[in-house]
Amino acid sequence: MLRIKEIRKEKGFTLAQIAEALKTTSATISRYENGTRKVPITTACKIADFLGVTLDELAGTVKN
């Protein structure tokens, strides 16, 4: 599972801030964070970019 929630909280962002940047809803981002909705790779790239991390960091395969 992606580390969206963990990194988002570390960086001090809200669900609403990510949702606005990605032009989606907070509920959708929450579903991504909780693993109840699969994150398309293009969306994962946008989330990683917004959070200022690599896809590897977002996936938890590399720690910064």
PDBQT receptor file of N, H, CA, C and O in Angstrom, charges set to zero:
ATOM      1  N   MET A   1       0.840  -1.180   0.000  1.00  0.00    +0.000 N 
ATOM      2  CA  MET A   1       0.000   0.000   0.000  1.00  0.00    +0.000 C 
ATOM      3  C   MET A   1       0.892   1.253   0.000  1.00  0.00    +0.000 C 
ATOM      4  O   MET A   1       1.955   1.278   0.619  1.00  0.00    +0.000 OA
ATOM      5  N   LEU A   2       0.438   2.261  -0.693  1.00  0.00    +0.000 N 
ATOM      6  H   LEU A   2      -0.426   2.241  -1.196  1.00  0.00    +0.000 HD
ATOM      7  CA  LEU A   2       1.198   3.507  -0.763  1.00  0.00    +0.000 C 
ATOM      8  C   LEU A   2       1.182   4.225   0.580  1.00  0.00    +0.000 C 
ATOM      9  O   LEU A   2       0.246   4.079   1.367  1.00  0.00    +0.000 OA
ATOM     10  N   ARG A   3       2.212   4.989   0.826  1.00  0.00    +0.000 N 
ATOM     11  H   ARG A   3       2.973   5.107   0.187  1.00  0.00    +0.000 HD
ATOM     12  CA  ARG A   3       2.371   5.725   2.081  1.00  0.00    +0.000 C 
ATOM     13  C   ARG A   3       1.815   7.145   1.984  1.00  0.00    +0.000 C 
ATOM     14  O   ARG A   3       2.371   8.067   2.581  1.00  0.00    +0.000 OA
ATOM     15  N   ILE A   4       0.738   7.327   1.246  1.00  0.00    +0.000 N 
ATOM     16  H   ILE A   4       0.286   6.578   0.761  1.00  0.00    +0.000 HD
ATOM     17  CA  ILE A   4       0.198   8.665   1.014  1.00  0.00    +0.000 C 
ATOM     18  C   ILE A   4      -0.130   9.358   2.331  1.00  0.00    +0.000 C 
ATOM     19  O   ILE A   4       0.305  10.485   2.565  1.00  0.00    +0.000 OA
ATOM     20  N   LYS A   5      -0.881   8.700   3.178  1.00  0.00    +0.000 N 
ATOM     21  H   LYS A   5      -1.235   7.784   2.988  1.00  0.00    +0.000 HD
ATOM     22  CA  LYS A   5      -1.327   9.319   4.435  1.00  0.00    +0.000 C 
ATOM     23  C   LYS A   5      -0.135   9.677   5.325  1.00  0.00    +0.000 C 
ATOM     24  O   LYS A   5      -0.059  10.783   5.858  1.00  0.00    +0.000 OA
ATOM     25  N   GLU A   6       0.785   8.738   5.476  1.00  0.00    +0.000 N 
ATOM     26  H   GLU A   6       0.723   7.839   5.042  1.00  0.00    +0.000 HD
ATOM     27  CA  GLU A   6       1.957   8.956   6.323  1.00  0.00    +0.000 C 
ATOM     28  C   GLU A   6       2.770  10.168   5.840  1.00  0.00    +0.000 C 
ATOM     29  O   GLU A   6       3.124  11.043   6.630  1.00  0.00    +0.000 OA
ATOM     30  N   ILE A   7       3.055  10.203   4.546  1.00  0.00    +0.000 N 
ATOM     31  H   ILE A   7       2.768   9.492   3.904  1.00  0.00    +0.000 HD
ATOM     32  CA  ILE A   7       3.863  11.297   4.002  1.00  0.00    +0.000 C 
ATOM     33  C   ILE A   7       3.082  12.608   4.040  1.00  0.00    +0.000 C 
ATOM     34  O   ILE A   7       3.639  13.660   4.353  1.00  0.00    +0.000 OA
ATOM     35  N   ARG A   8       1.788  12.538   3.720  1.00  0.00    +0.000 N 
ATOM     36  H   ARG A   8       1.336  11.683   3.466  1.00  0.00    +0.000 HD
ATOM     37  CA  ARG A   8       0.955  13.752   3.754  1.00  0.00    +0.000 C 
ATOM     38  C   ARG A   8       0.997  14.381   5.134  1.00  0.00    +0.000 C 
ATOM     39  O   ARG A   8       1.160  15.594   5.262  1.00  0.00    +0.000 OA
ATOM     40  N   LYS A   9       0.850  13.561   6.169  1.00  0.00    +0.000 N 
ATOM     41  H   LYS A   9       0.717  12.576   6.066  1.00  0.00    +0.000 HD
ATOM     42  CA  LYS A   9       0.862  14.092   7.540  1.00  0.00    +0.000 C 
ATOM     43  C   LYS A   9       2.247  14.617   7.928  1.00  0.00    +0.000 C 
ATOM     44  O   LYS A   9       2.358  15.646   8.594  1.00  0.00    +0.000 OA
ATOM     45  N   GLU A  10       3.305  13.908   7.508  1.00  0.00    +0.000 N 
ATOM     46  H   GLU A  10       3.215  13.073   6.967  1.00  0.00    +0.000 HD
ATOM     47  CA  GLU A  10       4.675  14.369   7.776  1.00  0.00    +0.000 C 
ATOM     48  C   GLU A  10       4.920  15.744   7.166  1.00  0.00    +0.000 C 
ATOM     49  O   GLU A  10       5.590  16.588   7.760  1.00  0.00    +0.000 OA
ATOM     50  N   LYS A  11       4.369  15.958   5.974  1.00  0.00    +0.000 N 
ATOM     51  H   LYS A  11       3.825  15.271   5.492  1.00  0.00    +0.000 HD
ATOM     52  CA  LYS A  11       4.578  17.214   5.251  1.00  0.00    +0.000 C 
ATOM     53  C   LYS A  11       3.584  18.294   5.664  1.00  0.00    +0.000 C 
ATOM     54  O   LYS A  11       3.735  19.449   5.268  1.00  0.00    +0.000 OA
ATOM     55  N   GLY A  12       2.567  17.937   6.455  1.00  0.00    +0.000 N 
ATOM     56  H   GLY A  12       2.445  16.998   6.777  1.00  0.00    +0.000 HD
ATOM     57  CA  GLY A  12       1.612  18.914   6.956  1.00  0.00    +0.000 C 
ATOM     58  C   GLY A  12       0.499  19.291   5.980  1.00  0.00    +0.000 C 
ATOM     59  O   GLY A  12      -0.083  20.370   6.088  1.00  0.00    +0.000 OA
ATOM     60  N   PHE A  13       0.206  18.414   5.037  1.00  0.00    +0.000 N 
ATOM     61  H   PHE A  13       0.680  17.538   4.950  1.00  0.00    +0.000 HD
ATOM     62  CA  PHE A  13      -0.861  18.687   4.074  1.00  0.00    +0.000 C 
ATOM     63  C   PHE A  13      -2.171  18.057   4.528  1.00  0.00    +0.000 C 
ATOM     64  O   PHE A  13      -2.175  17.065   5.257  1.00  0.00    +0.000 OA
ATOM     65  N   THR A  14      -3.274  18.639   4.093  1.00  0.00    +0.000 N 
ATOM     66  H   THR A  14      -3.270  19.445   3.502  1.00  0.00    +0.000 HD
ATOM     67  CA  THR A  14      -4.595  18.077   4.362  1.00  0.00    +0.000 C 
ATOM     68  C   THR A  14      -5.071  17.294   3.141  1.00  0.00    +0.000 C 
ATOM     69  O   THR A  14      -4.539  17.429   2.039  1.00  0.00    +0.000 OA
ATOM     70  N   LEU A  15      -6.084  16.478   3.376  1.00  0.00    +0.000 N 
ATOM     71  H   LEU A  15      -6.516  16.368   4.271  1.00  0.00    +0.000 HD
ATOM     72  CA  LEU A  15      -6.713  15.770   2.259  1.00  0.00    +0.000 C 
ATOM     73  C   LEU A  15      -7.212  16.773   1.224  1.00  0.00    +0.000 C 
ATOM     74  O   LEU A  15      -7.052  16.573   0.020  1.00  0.00    +0.000 OA
ATOM     75  N   ALA A  16      -7.814  17.849   1.708  1.00  0.00    +0.000 N 
ATOM     76  H   ALA A  16      -7.944  18.011   2.686  1.00  0.00    +0.000 HD
ATOM     77  CA  ALA A  16      -8.381  18.861   0.817  1.00  0.00    +0.000 C 
ATOM     78  C   ALA A  16      -7.321  19.491  -0.072  1.00  0.00    +0.000 C 
ATOM     79  O   ALA A  16      -7.584  19.767  -1.243  1.00  0.00    +0.000 OA
ATOM     80  N   GLN A  17      -6.131  19.724   0.461  1.00  0.00    +0.000 N 
ATOM     81  H   GLN A  17      -5.917  19.500   1.412  1.00  0.00    +0.000 HD
ATOM     82  CA  GLN A  17      -5.065  20.341  -0.329  1.00  0.00    +0.000 C 
ATOM     83  C   GLN A  17      -4.616  19.428  -1.472  1.00  0.00    +0.000 C 
ATOM     84  O   GLN A  17      -4.409  19.886  -2.596  1.00  0.00    +0.000 OA
ATOM     85  N   ILE A  18      -4.469  18.144  -1.179  1.00  0.00    +0.000 N 
ATOM     86  H   ILE A  18      -4.637  17.772  -0.266  1.00  0.00    +0.000 HD
ATOM     87  CA  ILE A  18      -4.086  17.214  -2.237  1.00  0.00    +0.000 C 
ATOM     88  C   ILE A  18      -5.215  17.082  -3.245  1.00  0.00    +0.000 C 
ATOM     89  O   ILE A  18      -4.983  17.094  -4.453  1.00  0.00    +0.000 OA
ATOM     90  N   ALA A  19      -6.431  16.957  -2.747  1.00  0.00    +0.000 N 
ATOM     91  H   ALA A  19      -6.619  16.948  -1.765  1.00  0.00    +0.000 HD
ATOM     92  CA  ALA A  19      -7.588  16.817  -3.636  1.00  0.00    +0.000 C 
ATOM     93  C   ALA A  19      -7.707  18.008  -4.573  1.00  0.00    +0.000 C 
ATOM     94  O   ALA A  19      -7.965  17.838  -5.765  1.00  0.00    +0.000 OA
ATOM     95  N   GLU A  20      -7.522  19.202  -4.049  1.00  0.00    +0.000 N 
ATOM     96  H   GLU A  20      -7.312  19.340  -3.081  1.00  0.00    +0.000 HD
ATOM     97  CA  GLU A  20      -7.615  20.400  -4.885  1.00  0.00    +0.000 C 
ATOM     98  C   GLU A  20      -6.531  20.405  -5.951  1.00  0.00    +0.000 C 
ATOM     99  O   GLU A  20      -6.797  20.737  -7.107  1.00  0.00    +0.000 OA
ATOM    100  N   ALA A  21      -5.319  20.040  -5.573  1.00  0.00    +0.000 N 
ATOM    101  H   ALA A  21      -5.103  19.770  -4.634  1.00  0.00    +0.000 HD
ATOM    102  CA  ALA A  21      -4.209  20.022  -6.525  1.00  0.00    +0.000 C 
ATOM    103  C   ALA A  21      -4.434  18.988  -7.631  1.00  0.00    +0.000 C 
ATOM    104  O   ALA A  21      -4.017  19.194  -8.771  1.00  0.00    +0.000 OA
ATOM    105  N   LEU A  22      -5.089  17.884  -7.293  1.00  0.00    +0.000 N 
ATOM    106  H   LEU A  22      -5.427  17.716  -6.367  1.00  0.00    +0.000 HD
ATOM    107  CA  LEU A  22      -5.330  16.822  -8.266  1.00  0.00    +0.000 C 
ATOM    108  C   LEU A  22      -6.695  16.932  -8.930  1.00  0.00    +0.000 C 
ATOM    109  O   LEU A  22      -7.071  16.101  -9.756  1.00  0.00    +0.000 OA
ATOM    110  N   LYS A  23      -7.430  17.978  -8.552  1.00  0.00    +0.000 N 
ATOM    111  H   LYS A  23      -7.125  18.654  -7.882  1.00  0.00    +0.000 HD
ATOM    112  CA  LYS A  23      -8.770  18.203  -9.121  1.00  0.00    +0.000 C 
ATOM    113  C   LYS A  23      -9.686  16.995  -8.906  1.00  0.00    +0.000 C 
ATOM    114  O   LYS A  23     -10.330  16.501  -9.831  1.00  0.00    +0.000 OA
ATOM    115  N   THR A  24      -9.717  16.539  -7.646  1.00  0.00    +0.000 N 
ATOM    116  H   THR A  24      -9.194  16.940  -6.894  1.00  0.00    +0.000 HD
ATOM    117  CA  THR A  24     -10.584  15.431  -7.254  1.00  0.00    +0.000 C 
ATOM    118  C   THR A  24     -11.182  15.758  -5.897  1.00  0.00    +0.000 C 
ATOM    119  O   THR A  24     -11.123  16.907  -5.459  1.00  0.00    +0.000 OA
ATOM    120  N   THR A  25     -11.752  14.780  -5.229  1.00  0.00    +0.000 N 
ATOM    121  H   THR A  25     -11.801  13.847  -5.585  1.00  0.00    +0.000 HD
ATOM    122  CA  THR A  25     -12.374  15.033  -3.928  1.00  0.00    +0.000 C 
ATOM    123  C   THR A  25     -11.517  14.495  -2.791  1.00  0.00    +0.000 C 
ATOM    124  O   THR A  25     -10.665  13.628  -2.985  1.00  0.00    +0.000 OA
ATOM    125  N   SER A  26     -11.761  15.026  -1.612  1.00  0.00    +0.000 N 
ATOM    126  H   SER A  26     -12.452  15.730  -1.454  1.00  0.00    +0.000 HD
ATOM    127  CA  SER A  26     -11.075  14.528  -0.419  1.00  0.00    +0.000 C 
ATOM    128  C   SER A  26     -11.424  13.066  -0.183  1.00  0.00    +0.000 C 
ATOM    129  O   SER A  26     -10.584  12.286   0.267  1.00  0.00    +0.000 OA
ATOM    130  N   ALA A  27     -12.667  12.697  -0.488  1.00  0.00    +0.000 N 
ATOM    131  H   ALA A  27     -13.348  13.331  -0.854  1.00  0.00    +0.000 HD
ATOM    132  CA  ALA A  27     -13.097  11.304  -0.302  1.00  0.00    +0.000 C 
ATOM    133  C   ALA A  27     -12.274  10.360  -1.176  1.00  0.00    +0.000 C 
ATOM    134  O   ALA A  27     -11.909   9.268  -0.740  1.00  0.00    +0.000 OA
ATOM    135  N   THR A  28     -11.986  10.772  -2.388  1.00  0.00    +0.000 N 
ATOM    136  H   THR A  28     -12.282  11.659  -2.742  1.00  0.00    +0.000 HD
ATOM    137  CA  THR A  28     -11.182   9.936  -3.287  1.00  0.00    +0.000 C 
ATOM    138  C   THR A  28      -9.772   9.760  -2.733  1.00  0.00    +0.000 C 
ATOM    139  O   THR A  28      -9.241   8.649  -2.716  1.00  0.00    +0.000 OA
ATOM    140  N   ILE A  29      -9.168  10.854  -2.282  1.00  0.00    +0.000 N 
ATOM    141  H   ILE A  29      -9.599  11.756  -2.296  1.00  0.00    +0.000 HD
ATOM    142  CA  ILE A  29      -7.820  10.763  -1.703  1.00  0.00    +0.000 C 
ATOM    143  C   ILE A  29      -7.843   9.873  -0.466  1.00  0.00    +0.000 C 
ATOM    144  O   ILE A  29      -6.930   9.073  -0.265  1.00  0.00    +0.000 OA
ATOM    145  N   SER A  30      -8.864  10.001   0.354  1.00  0.00    +0.000 N 
ATOM    146  H   SER A  30      -9.606  10.651   0.190  1.00  0.00    +0.000 HD
ATOM    147  CA  SER A  30      -9.003   9.164   1.542  1.00  0.00    +0.000 C 
ATOM    148  C   SER A  30      -9.087   7.690   1.166  1.00  0.00    +0.000 C 
ATOM    149  O   SER A  30      -8.488   6.844   1.830  1.00  0.00    +0.000 OA
ATOM    150  N   ARG A  31      -9.818   7.382   0.119  1.00  0.00    +0.000 N 
ATOM    151  H   ARG A  31     -10.305   8.069  -0.420  1.00  0.00    +0.000 HD
ATOM    152  CA  ARG A  31      -9.912   5.988  -0.347  1.00  0.00    +0.000 C 
ATOM    153  C   ARG A  31      -8.555   5.473  -0.827  1.00  0.00    +0.000 C 
ATOM    154  O   ARG A  31      -8.202   4.318  -0.588  1.00  0.00    +0.000 OA
ATOM    155  N   TYR A  32      -7.802   6.333  -1.500  1.00  0.00    +0.000 N 
ATOM    156  H   TYR A  32      -8.088   7.271  -1.694  1.00  0.00    +0.000 HD
ATOM    157  CA  TYR A  32      -6.448   5.944  -1.903  1.00  0.00    +0.000 C 
ATOM    158  C   TYR A  32      -5.602   5.648  -0.668  1.00  0.00    +0.000 C 
ATOM    159  O   TYR A  32      -4.893   4.642  -0.618  1.00  0.00    +0.000 OA
ATOM    160  N   GLU A  33      -5.681   6.526   0.321  1.00  0.00    +0.000 N 
ATOM    161  H   GLU A  33      -6.256   7.342   0.280  1.00  0.00    +0.000 HD
ATOM    162  CA  GLU A  33      -4.884   6.356   1.544  1.00  0.00    +0.000 C 
ATOM    163  C   GLU A  33      -5.237   5.078   2.291  1.00  0.00    +0.000 C 
ATOM    164  O   GLU A  33      -4.359   4.409   2.835  1.00  0.00    +0.000 OA
ATOM    165  N   ASN A  34      -6.510   4.745   2.317  1.00  0.00    +0.000 N 
ATOM    166  H   ASN A  34      -7.223   5.289   1.875  1.00  0.00    +0.000 HD
ATOM    167  CA  ASN A  34      -6.973   3.577   3.074  1.00  0.00    +0.000 C 
ATOM    168  C   ASN A  34      -6.935   2.283   2.276  1.00  0.00    +0.000 C 
ATOM    169  O   ASN A  34      -7.228   1.210   2.803  1.00  0.00    +0.000 OA
ATOM    170  N   GLY A  35      -6.571   2.388   1.001  1.00  0.00    +0.000 N 
ATOM    171  H   GLY A  35      -6.333   3.259   0.573  1.00  0.00    +0.000 HD
ATOM    172  CA  GLY A  35      -6.461   1.197   0.176  1.00  0.00    +0.000 C 
ATOM    173  C   GLY A  35      -7.788   0.640  -0.308  1.00  0.00    +0.000 C 
ATOM    174  O   GLY A  35      -7.842  -0.480  -0.815  1.00  0.00    +0.000 OA
ATOM    175  N   THR A  36      -8.855   1.405  -0.157  1.00  0.00    +0.000 N 
ATOM    176  H   THR A  36      -8.812   2.315   0.256  1.00  0.00    +0.000 HD
ATOM    177  CA  THR A  36     -10.156   0.925  -0.626  1.00  0.00    +0.000 C 
ATOM    178  C   THR A  36     -10.395   1.266  -2.089  1.00  0.00    +0.000 C 
ATOM    179  O   THR A  36     -11.393   0.850  -2.678  1.00  0.00    +0.000 OA
ATOM    180  N   ARG A  37      -9.485   2.016  -2.663  1.00  0.00    +0.000 N 
ATOM    181  H   ARG A  37      -8.675   2.354  -2.185  1.00  0.00    +0.000 HD
ATOM    182  CA  ARG A  37      -9.551   2.340  -4.088  1.00  0.00    +0.000 C 
ATOM    183  C   ARG A  37      -8.139   2.290  -4.649  1.00  0.00    +0.000 C 
ATOM    184  O   ARG A  37      -7.210   2.861  -4.078  1.00  0.00    +0.000 OA
ATOM    185  N   LYS A  38      -7.990   1.609  -5.760  1.00  0.00    +0.000 N 
ATOM    186  H   LYS A  38      -8.745   1.145  -6.224  1.00  0.00    +0.000 HD
ATOM    187  CA  LYS A  38      -6.682   1.477  -6.403  1.00  0.00    +0.000 C 
ATOM    188  C   LYS A  38      -6.260   2.816  -7.001  1.00  0.00    +0.000 C 
ATOM    189  O   LYS A  38      -7.062   3.513  -7.622  1.00  0.00    +0.000 OA
ATOM    190  N   VAL A  39      -4.994   3.162  -6.806  1.00  0.00    +0.000 N 
ATOM    191  H   VAL A  39      -4.342   2.596  -6.301  1.00  0.00    +0.000 HD
ATOM    192  CA  VAL A  39      -4.461   4.426  -7.312  1.00  0.00    +0.000 C 
ATOM    193  C   VAL A  39      -3.870   4.198  -8.702  1.00  0.00    +0.000 C 
ATOM    194  O   VAL A  39      -2.909   3.442  -8.843  1.00  0.00    +0.000 OA
ATOM    195  N   PRO A  40      -4.426   4.837  -9.726  1.00  0.00    +0.000 N 
ATOM    196  CA  PRO A  40      -3.810   4.725 -11.061  1.00  0.00    +0.000 C 
ATOM    197  C   PRO A  40      -2.381   5.272 -11.023  1.00  0.00    +0.000 C 
ATOM    198  O   PRO A  40      -2.090   6.206 -10.277  1.00  0.00    +0.000 OA
ATOM    199  N   ILE A  41      -1.508   4.696 -11.817  1.00  0.00    +0.000 N 
ATOM    200  H   ILE A  41      -1.744   3.937 -12.423  1.00  0.00    +0.000 HD
ATOM    201  CA  ILE A  41      -0.100   5.104 -11.805  1.00  0.00    +0.000 C 
ATOM    202  C   ILE A  41       0.063   6.589 -12.126  1.00  0.00    +0.000 C 
ATOM    203  O   ILE A  41       0.921   7.255 -11.547  1.00  0.00    +0.000 OA
ATOM    204  N   THR A  42      -0.740   7.106 -13.031  1.00  0.00    +0.000 N 
ATOM    205  H   THR A  42      -1.437   6.565 -13.501  1.00  0.00    +0.000 HD
ATOM    206  CA  THR A  42      -0.631   8.536 -13.366  1.00  0.00    +0.000 C 
ATOM    207  C   THR A  42      -0.995   9.397 -12.156  1.00  0.00    +0.000 C 
ATOM    208  O   THR A  42      -0.395  10.448 -11.931  1.00  0.00    +0.000 OA
ATOM    209  N   THR A  43      -1.976   8.944 -11.383  1.00  0.00    +0.000 N 
ATOM    210  H   THR A  43      -2.463   8.089 -11.565  1.00  0.00    +0.000 HD
ATOM    211  CA  THR A  43      -2.377   9.672 -10.177  1.00  0.00    +0.000 C 
ATOM    212  C   THR A  43      -1.307   9.541  -9.106  1.00  0.00    +0.000 C 
ATOM    213  O   THR A  43      -1.014  10.509  -8.404  1.00  0.00    +0.000 OA
ATOM    214  N   ALA A  44      -0.726   8.367  -8.972  1.00  0.00    +0.000 N 
ATOM    215  H   ALA A  44      -0.964   7.581  -9.542  1.00  0.00    +0.000 HD
ATOM    216  CA  ALA A  44       0.352   8.165  -7.999  1.00  0.00    +0.000 C 
ATOM    217  C   ALA A  44       1.520   9.092  -8.308  1.00  0.00    +0.000 C 
ATOM    218  O   ALA A  44       2.140   9.640  -7.396  1.00  0.00    +0.000 OA
ATOM    219  N   CYS A  45       1.820   9.268  -9.590  1.00  0.00    +0.000 N 
ATOM    220  H   CYS A  45       1.317   8.823 -10.330  1.00  0.00    +0.000 HD
ATOM    221  CA  CYS A  45       2.893  10.192  -9.997  1.00  0.00    +0.000 C 
ATOM    222  C   CYS A  45       2.554  11.621  -9.586  1.00  0.00    +0.000 C 
ATOM    223  O   CYS A  45       3.419  12.348  -9.098  1.00  0.00    +0.000 OA
ATOM    224  N   LYS A  46       1.312  12.024  -9.778  1.00  0.00    +0.000 N 
ATOM    225  H   LYS A  46       0.609  11.433 -10.175  1.00  0.00    +0.000 HD
ATOM    226  CA  LYS A  46       0.881  13.378  -9.404  1.00  0.00    +0.000 C 
ATOM    227  C   LYS A  46       0.933  13.570  -7.900  1.00  0.00    +0.000 C 
ATOM    228  O   LYS A  46       1.342  14.627  -7.421  1.00  0.00    +0.000 OA
ATOM    229  N   ILE A  47       0.521  12.554  -7.153  1.00  0.00    +0.000 N 
ATOM    230  H   ILE A  47       0.188  11.695  -7.542  1.00  0.00    +0.000 HD
ATOM    231  CA  ILE A  47       0.562  12.648  -5.687  1.00  0.00    +0.000 C 
ATOM    232  C   ILE A  47       2.007  12.755  -5.216  1.00  0.00    +0.000 C 
ATOM    233  O   ILE A  47       2.324  13.589  -4.368  1.00  0.00    +0.000 OA
ATOM    234  N   ALA A  48       2.880  11.918  -5.761  1.00  0.00    +0.000 N 
ATOM    235  H   ALA A  48       2.622  11.241  -6.450  1.00  0.00    +0.000 HD
ATOM    236  CA  ALA A  48       4.300  11.962  -5.386  1.00  0.00    +0.000 C 
ATOM    237  C   ALA A  48       4.892  13.333  -5.692  1.00  0.00    +0.000 C 
ATOM    238  O   ALA A  48       5.630  13.895  -4.883  1.00  0.00    +0.000 OA
ATOM    239  N   ASP A  49       4.566  13.859  -6.854  1.00  0.00    +0.000 N 
ATOM    240  H   ASP A  49       3.967  13.403  -7.512  1.00  0.00    +0.000 HD
ATOM    241  CA  ASP A  49       5.064  15.184  -7.241  1.00  0.00    +0.000 C 
ATOM    242  C   ASP A  49       4.563  16.245  -6.269  1.00  0.00    +0.000 C 
ATOM    243  O   ASP A  49       5.337  17.088  -5.814  1.00  0.00    +0.000 OA
ATOM    244  N   PHE A  50       3.280  16.208  -5.951  1.00  0.00    +0.000 N 
ATOM    245  H   PHE A  50       2.651  15.523  -6.321  1.00  0.00    +0.000 HD
ATOM    246  CA  PHE A  50       2.703  17.183  -5.019  1.00  0.00    +0.000 C 
ATOM    247  C   PHE A  50       3.389  17.101  -3.657  1.00  0.00    +0.000 C 
ATOM    248  O   PHE A  50       3.684  18.127  -3.044  1.00  0.00    +0.000 OA
ATOM    249  N   LEU A  51       3.640  15.888  -3.190  1.00  0.00    +0.000 N 
ATOM    250  H   LEU A  51       3.401  15.054  -3.688  1.00  0.00    +0.000 HD
ATOM    251  CA  LEU A  51       4.256  15.696  -1.870  1.00  0.00    +0.000 C 
ATOM    252  C   LEU A  51       5.766  15.889  -1.885  1.00  0.00    +0.000 C 
ATOM    253  O   LEU A  51       6.396  15.934  -0.829  1.00  0.00    +0.000 OA
ATOM    254  N   GLY A  52       6.347  16.002  -3.069  1.00  0.00    +0.000 N 
ATOM    255  H   GLY A  52       5.835  15.965  -3.927  1.00  0.00    +0.000 HD
ATOM    256  CA  GLY A  52       7.793  16.218  -3.172  1.00  0.00    +0.000 C 
ATOM    257  C   GLY A  52       8.615  14.983  -2.864  1.00  0.00    +0.000 C 
ATOM    258  O   GLY A  52       9.705  15.074  -2.298  1.00  0.00    +0.000 OA
ATOM    259  N   VAL A  53       8.083  13.821  -3.243  1.00  0.00    +0.000 N 
ATOM    260  H   VAL A  53       7.198  13.747  -3.703  1.00  0.00    +0.000 HD
ATOM    261  CA  VAL A  53       8.802  12.570  -3.025  1.00  0.00    +0.000 C 
ATOM    262  C   VAL A  53       8.834  11.782  -4.333  1.00  0.00    +0.000 C 
ATOM    263  O   VAL A  53       8.134  12.108  -5.291  1.00  0.00    +0.000 OA
ATOM    264  N   THR A  54       9.652  10.752  -4.350  1.00  0.00    +0.000 N 
ATOM    265  H   THR A  54      10.221  10.487  -3.571  1.00  0.00    +0.000 HD
ATOM    266  CA  THR A  54       9.703   9.875  -5.518  1.00  0.00    +0.000 C 
ATOM    267  C   THR A  54       8.605   8.819  -5.403  1.00  0.00    +0.000 C 
ATOM    268  O   THR A  54       8.017   8.627  -4.338  1.00  0.00    +0.000 OA
ATOM    269  N   LEU A  55       8.344   8.144  -6.511  1.00  0.00    +0.000 N 
ATOM    270  H   LEU A  55       8.821   8.301  -7.376  1.00  0.00    +0.000 HD
ATOM    271  CA  LEU A  55       7.381   7.026  -6.463  1.00  0.00    +0.000 C 
ATOM    272  C   LEU A  55       7.877   5.924  -5.532  1.00  0.00    +0.000 C 
ATOM    273  O   LEU A  55       7.081   5.294  -4.836  1.00  0.00    +0.000 OA
ATOM    274  N   ASP A  56       9.178   5.690  -5.516  1.00  0.00    +0.000 N 
ATOM    275  H   ASP A  56       9.825   6.202  -6.082  1.00  0.00    +0.000 HD
ATOM    276  CA  ASP A  56       9.740   4.684  -4.613  1.00  0.00    +0.000 C 
ATOM    277  C   ASP A  56       9.469   5.042  -3.157  1.00  0.00    +0.000 C 
ATOM    278  O   ASP A  56       9.113   4.179  -2.356  1.00  0.00    +0.000 OA
ATOM    279  N   GLU A  57       9.637   6.315  -2.819  1.00  0.00    +0.000 N 
ATOM    280  H   GLU A  57       9.926   7.017  -3.470  1.00  0.00    +0.000 HD
ATOM    281  CA  GLU A  57       9.352   6.759  -1.449  1.00  0.00    +0.000 C 
ATOM    282  C   GLU A  57       7.854   6.625  -1.134  1.00  0.00    +0.000 C 
ATOM    283  O   GLU A  57       7.477   6.203  -0.041  1.00  0.00    +0.000 OA
ATOM    284  N   LEU A  58       7.031   6.981  -2.081  1.00  0.00    +0.000 N 
ATOM    285  H   LEU A  58       7.337   7.324  -2.969  1.00  0.00    +0.000 HD
ATOM    286  CA  LEU A  58       5.593   6.878  -1.888  1.00  0.00    +0.000 C 
ATOM    287  C   LEU A  58       5.178   5.427  -1.701  1.00  0.00    +0.000 C 
ATOM    288  O   LEU A  58       4.283   5.126  -0.912  1.00  0.00    +0.000 OA
ATOM    289  N   ALA A  59       5.830   4.533  -2.426  1.00  0.00    +0.000 N 
ATOM    290  H   ALA A  59       6.558   4.778  -3.067  1.00  0.00    +0.000 HD
ATOM    291  CA  ALA A  59       5.514   3.100  -2.335  1.00  0.00    +0.000 C 
ATOM    292  C   ALA A  59       6.150   2.444  -1.114  1.00  0.00    +0.000 C 
ATOM    293  O   ALA A  59       5.821   1.309  -0.767  1.00  0.00    +0.000 OA
ATOM    294  N   GLY A  60       7.060   3.163  -0.468  1.00  0.00    +0.000 N 
ATOM    295  H   GLY A  60       7.327   4.085  -0.750  1.00  0.00    +0.000 HD
ATOM    296  CA  GLY A  60       7.706   2.606   0.720  1.00  0.00    +0.000 C 
ATOM    297  C   GLY A  60       8.871   1.703   0.420  1.00  0.00    +0.000 C 
ATOM    298  O   GLY A  60       9.352   0.993   1.303  1.00  0.00    +0.000 OA
ATOM    299  N   THR A  61       9.339   1.715  -0.829  1.00  0.00    +0.000 N 
ATOM    300  H   THR A  61       8.948   2.292  -1.547  1.00  0.00    +0.000 HD
ATOM    301  CA  THR A  61      10.470   0.867  -1.184  1.00  0.00    +0.000 C 
ATOM    302  C   THR A  61      11.808   1.529  -0.875  1.00  0.00    +0.000 C 
ATOM    303  O   THR A  61      12.845   0.867  -0.844  1.00  0.00    +0.000 OA
ATOM    304  N   VAL A  62      11.775   2.847  -0.646  1.00  0.00    +0.000 N 
ATOM    305  H   VAL A  62      10.932   3.384  -0.672  1.00  0.00    +0.000 HD
ATOM    306  CA  VAL A  62      12.971   3.617  -0.323  1.00  0.00    +0.000 C 
ATOM    307  C   VAL A  62      12.579   4.648   0.729  1.00  0.00    +0.000 C 
ATOM    308  O   VAL A  62      11.536   5.292   0.618  1.00  0.00    +0.000 OA
ATOM    309  N   LYS A  63      13.403   4.798   1.730  1.00  0.00    +0.000 N 
ATOM    310  H   LYS A  63      14.250   4.275   1.820  1.00  0.00    +0.000 HD
ATOM    311  CA  LYS A  63      13.167   5.844   2.740  1.00  0.00    +0.000 C 
ATOM    312  C   LYS A  63      14.098   7.006   2.441  1.00  0.00    +0.000 C 
ATOM    313  O   LYS A  63      15.251   6.812   2.055  1.00  0.00    +0.000 OA
ATOM    314  N   ASN A  64      13.575   8.243   2.630  1.00  0.00    +0.000 N 
ATOM    315  H   ASN A  64      12.638   8.401   2.944  1.00  0.00    +0.000 HD
ATOM    316  CA  ASN A  64      14.416   9.420   2.352  1.00  0.00    +0.000 C 
ATOM    317  C   ASN A  64      15.338   9.715   3.493  1.00  0.00    +0.000 C 
ATOM    318  O   ASN A  64      16.114  10.669   3.429  1.00  0.00    +0.000 OA
TER     319      ASN A  64
